[in-house]
Amino acid sequence: MLVLGTMNITETTKKIILYRKSYPGKNRELTFTFSFEEIKAIKLRIKDGINPKRQLLLRLTDGREIPLNGIEEPMALNKIEEEAITLAKYLNVFLETE
């Protein structure tokens, strides 16, 4: 799935709102809302090799993993690590790696 969208974090309501656009069609625009209590961790998935993948995931208490970035164009390792650390500190959750 092509992931285009934004993420808004509201401290007053303690919610994360993800806006996504997928393939053209009736349900192209998607909105996901998660409260801070639903978030278990921020997960950083790094796979190096011929086809490297660097993905930042929102890990929920029910086991779901929601991607926060695309995997089509890998980000610089130090940049994705900084984003993961900053987000985990702000949400006061663990940072997991895979």
C-alpha positions as CSV (number, residue, x, y, z in Angstrom):
1,M,0.0,0.0,0.0
2,L,1.3,3.5,-0.9
3,V,1.4,5.4,2.4
4,L,1.1,9.2,2.1
5,G,0.0,11.2,5.0
6,T,0.7,13.0,8.3
7,M,0.7,12.4,12.0
8,N,-0.6,14.9,14.6
9,I,0.0,14.6,18.3
10,T,-2.3,16.5,20.6
11,E,-1.0,16.9,24.1
12,T,-4.3,18.3,25.4
13,T,-6.4,15.3,24.4
14,K,-3.5,12.9,24.6
15,K,-4.2,11.4,21.2
16,I,-2.2,10.6,18.0
17,I,-4.1,11.1,14.8
18,L,-2.8,9.6,11.6
19,Y,-4.1,10.7,8.2
20,R,-3.4,8.5,5.3
21,K,-4.1,8.5,1.6
22,S,-4.0,5.2,-0.3
23,Y,-5.0,4.1,-3.7
24,P,-7.7,6.2,-5.5
25,G,-11.2,5.1,-4.8
26,K,-14.2,5.5,-2.5
27,N,-12.2,5.0,0.8
28,R,-9.0,6.8,-0.3
29,E,-8.7,8.9,2.8
30,L,-8.1,7.1,6.1
31,T,-8.0,8.5,9.6
32,F,-6.7,6.6,12.6
33,T,-6.9,7.9,16.2
34,F,-5.1,6.3,19.1
35,S,-4.9,7.5,22.7
36,F,-1.6,7.7,24.5
37,E,-2.7,4.8,26.8
38,E,-3.1,2.5,23.8
39,I,0.6,2.9,22.8
40,K,3.0,0.3,24.2
41,A,6.2,1.3,22.4
42,I,7.8,2.8,19.4
43,K,9.5,0.1,17.3
44,L,12.4,0.6,14.9
45,R,12.7,-2.1,12.3
46,I,16.0,-2.1,10.4
47,K,17.0,-4.7,7.8
48,D,20.2,-4.1,5.9
49,G,21.4,-5.9,2.8
50,I,20.7,-5.6,-0.9
51,N,17.2,-4.2,-0.3
52,P,17.5,-2.3,3.0
53,K,14.4,-1.4,4.9
54,R,14.1,1.1,7.8
55,Q,10.7,1.4,9.3
56,L,9.3,3.3,12.3
57,L,6.3,1.6,13.9
58,L,3.7,2.6,16.5
59,R,3.3,-0.6,18.6
60,L,-0.1,-0.8,20.4
61,T,-1.1,-2.7,23.6
62,D,-3.3,-5.1,21.5
63,G,-0.2,-6.2,19.4
64,R,-0.9,-4.1,16.3
65,E,2.0,-2.3,14.6
66,I,1.1,0.8,12.7
67,P,3.8,2.1,10.2
68,L,4.7,5.8,10.7
69,N,6.9,6.0,7.6
70,G,7.1,4.4,4.2
71,I,9.7,1.8,3.4
72,E,10.2,2.7,-0.2
73,E,13.1,5.1,0.3
74,P,15.1,4.2,3.4
75,M,16.0,7.2,5.6
76,A,19.5,7.8,6.9
77,L,20.1,5.6,9.9
78,N,20.9,8.5,12.3
79,K,17.8,10.4,11.2
80,I,15.4,7.6,11.8
81,E,17.0,6.7,15.1
82,E,16.7,10.4,16.3
83,E,13.0,10.4,15.3
84,A,12.4,7.2,17.2
85,I,14.1,8.4,20.3
86,T,12.4,11.8,20.3
87,L,8.9,10.2,19.8
88,A,9.5,7.6,22.5
89,K,10.6,10.2,25.0
90,Y,7.7,12.5,24.2
91,L,5.1,9.7,24.5
92,N,7.0,8.2,27.6
93,V,7.1,4.7,26.1
94,F,9.8,2.1,25.4
95,L,11.8,2.1,22.2
96,E,12.1,-1.4,20.7
97,T,14.4,-2.6,17.9
98,E,14.1,-5.5,15.5
